[in-house]
Amino acid sequence: MNVIHKKPWAIAEREATPEAVFWNRRKFLAGVAGGSLGLGALAANPGRALAEEDPSAGLYPVQRNETFVLDRDLTQESVASTYNNFYEFGTHKEISRAAQALPIRPWTVQIDGFVDNPQTIDIDTLLAKMPLEERLYRFRCVEAWSMAVPWSGFALAE
C-alpha cells in the first residue's frame, strides 16, 4: 500500500493559481499571438544593482501592487537568490556564484512578427518606458520545490 505523506506547506493544485487567472489564460495567449510583447517576465535585482554598472538601478525599488498577496512568509533572500537552474553553468542547484558571469548587457529585445511596429530595443530603454511594479508571487516547480518571492517588472500585457 502506497501511503502519501503531504508536507505541511503543500497546497492543493487548485490553490496554486487563482481560478480567474486560470480561466483567462486563453485571453492572455490570444494577446501574445495578436502582437503583444512576446517577452517573459522581466525582473531586476535591485539589491545588487549599482548605478554605475546598471543604468536601470535608479528605477528600483518600485511600488508594490497590493492586489498580489501571499498566504505564507517570503522565502529567505539567501535561498531565493542562490537556488537556480542556470544550466549554462552546471546541472546542480548551487551555481549562483558561477551564474554571476552571465552578461546581461548589452541586452536587446527584438519585437517582430505579427506586430504593427517591429523594433529592437535595449533593456534599459524598455524598462524606463514600462510601468514597473512589485508583485508577491508563489512559484512552484515540477521538481517539488516552491518559493514565495517579490518580483519587480512589468505586466506582459503592457
N, C-alpha and C positions, 0 to 999 in steps of 0.2 A: 504494500500500500504506500502510495506516494503522499507524504504529508508536506504541505507547503506552509512555511512559517514566514509571514509577511513582516518586514522591517517596520518599526514604529513610525518611521517617516513616510512609508509608502502610501500613495493615494490611488484611488481607482482611476482607470484610464479616462473615464468620462469627466473626471475633475481636472485633468491636466490642461485642457483647453476649454474655455467657456463655450457653451453651446452656440451663442450668437456668432462667435468668431468662426467656429467650425462650419456653420451653415453659410457664411459669407465667403468661404474660400473660392467659390466659383466666380463671384463678382471680382475678387482680387485677381484671379488668374485671367479673367477676361480683360481687366485693366492692363495687365502686363502685356498680353498679346495685342492689345489695341494701341500700344505705343507708349505706355508709361515708361519711366526709367526702369530698365532691366537690371537693377542693382540689388544686391543682397543688403542686409542690414549693415550700415556703415557705423562703426563705433570708434571712439577715441579713448585713450587712456590719459586723462588729464593729470593724474598723479605723477607720471613720469615725463610729461611733456615739458620741455624748456623752450621758451620763446625763441631763443637764437637757433635752436635745432628744428623747431616745429612751428611754422607760421600760423597754425590753427590753435596753438596753445591758449591764446587770448580769448578764444570763443568759449572756453570751459572754465568753471562748471556752468552748466545750463540749468534752466528752471525745470523742476520735476513736474511731470504730468500726473496729477493726483488721481486720475482715472485708474492707473495701474497700481494695485496694492497687492501685498503678499500675505499669506496666512502662516508664514514662518519667518524666522530670522534670516538676515542676509548671510550668505556663505562668507567665511573669513576671506579677506582680500589675499592673504598669503596663499590660500588654497586656490581661489578662483583665478589668480593671475599667474599661477605656475603649472596648473594641470591642463594640458592641451594636446591637440592632435596635429601638430605640425610635422607631418610625415617626411617633409623635405629634410628634416634634421635628425630623424631616427624614428623607430617604431615603438618606443616606450613613452610613458607619460611625463617623465621628469626631464624634459628637454628645454625648459623655459630659458635657461642661460644661452644655449646654442641658438634658440629662436630669435634672440636679440640681434643676430646678424642679418635677419631678413630686411632687405632695403624697402622702405616704404615711400621714399622719394628719390627720384621723380616718379609719381604715380598718376596715370591719366585714366580716365574712363571714356570709352567710346560709346556714343549713343547713336545707333544707326538701325537700319532695317525699316520696319513699317512705322516711321515717325515723320512728322512734318518738318523738323529741323535737325537733320543729322549733325552731330558735332563731336569733337573731342575736347574734354575739359579736364584740367588738372584738379586733384583732390582738394587743394586749399581753396581754389576759386569756387568749387562746388559746395564745400562746407560753408563758406562765407555767404553763399546765396540761399541756403536752405534754412527752414525754421527748425532749429535744433531743440531737442527736449531730452529729459531724462525719464526713463521708464524703469519700473521694477519688474524684472522678468524671472520666471522659474523655468529653467532649462532641464529637460530630461533626455537622457541618451539611451540608445538601444544597448549600450554596454553596461547598463544598470547603475549609472551614477546620475545625480541631479545636483543642481546648484541654483541658488536664488541670488541674483546679482542686479546691480543697477546697470542700465545700458544707456548710453548717450549717443544720439544720432538723429536721423530724420525718418519720417514715415515713407515707405516706398511710394505711396500714393502721391506724395509731394513731388 
